[in-house]
């Protein structure tokens, strides 16, 4: 076992696990399972005793990686570009968000997460609108990122998310199920679009990475000042999201000159999820995570029903609905990977764009729910 005070050893193992997950995301057949591999792989290492479940290093990662990662992930969130280029997938994504919110309101009175029930509802709901990065952000905003129940919530939510992912991938190959999901199954098959998240282009230089990180740190600093000024911890993450999207929308040409920031953001947020994986106790999750799995199941089933019914009303195609659903519940990288692996090449970039939009709005929605419920 690596000692809890051995920061260099712990960091080496955690970075090795996130490297494995990022490598998986470069493989078409494995891309959807990258984050899951990081979480479950680290959980296995802690389960067999190689990694400690508690260490000072984990607290540092939680405190700094999440707020630095969010701006890096959002510097592509140009709202004008998203509106102009995502086409019908944008409206399908709005339908997906409505499905998640409806599911959340249906599930909230049927589940019980203890004294902070509403807070955990907001944390989990954010994850099903923007992806794992938003689960981390809202948990940090509500001072829950390093609580034991966070590991239980993540493990239990993945217990539902993995079958959901498998269902989305399998549906196009099961004719009757695919037509049940959406009778309109037409799709375009134009030349390949870029698969890189955020459609970044151009060389990635050391200066670009340093400038991106510096700008992210500046956003973090300003947002910290806003949080202190308003005496509201959650306001830090609201400000981070608003400032990052404002920079991407108001200064698109300048932001496009920063290359590599999305990948840098992924590395930081995946390092956080490696820490979450280390803290997972599967025996405890199985014993205590039933309420989370029930909540997640209700949200996902309601989401799919809303997508199917709304898809018929607004005449969305099956691929448009599937990519929008994936971008909403699982995030931008998995949506793009799914579109590419299924041959829906014209949906790769729209899937990425609406997925990034999910990053931008999920924090606001999750924090709002956490404070209202």
Secondary structure by P-SEA (a helix, b strand, c coil): cccccaaaaaaaaaaaaaaaaaaaaaccccccaaaaaaaaaaaaaaaacccccccaaaaaaaacaaaaaaaaaccccaaaaaacccaaaaaaaaaaaaaaaaaaaaaccccccccaaaaaaaaaaaaaaccaaaaaaaaaaacccccaaaaaaaaaaaaaaaaaaaaaaaccccaaaaaaaccccccccccccccccccccccccaaaaaaaaaaaaaaaaaaaaaaaaacccaaaaaaaaaaaaaaaaacaaaaaaccaaaaaaaaaaaaaaaaaaaaccaaaaaacaaaaaaaaaaaaaaaaaaaaaaaaaacccaaaaaaaaaaacccaaaaaaaaaaaccccaaaaaaaaaaaaaacaaaaaaaaaacc
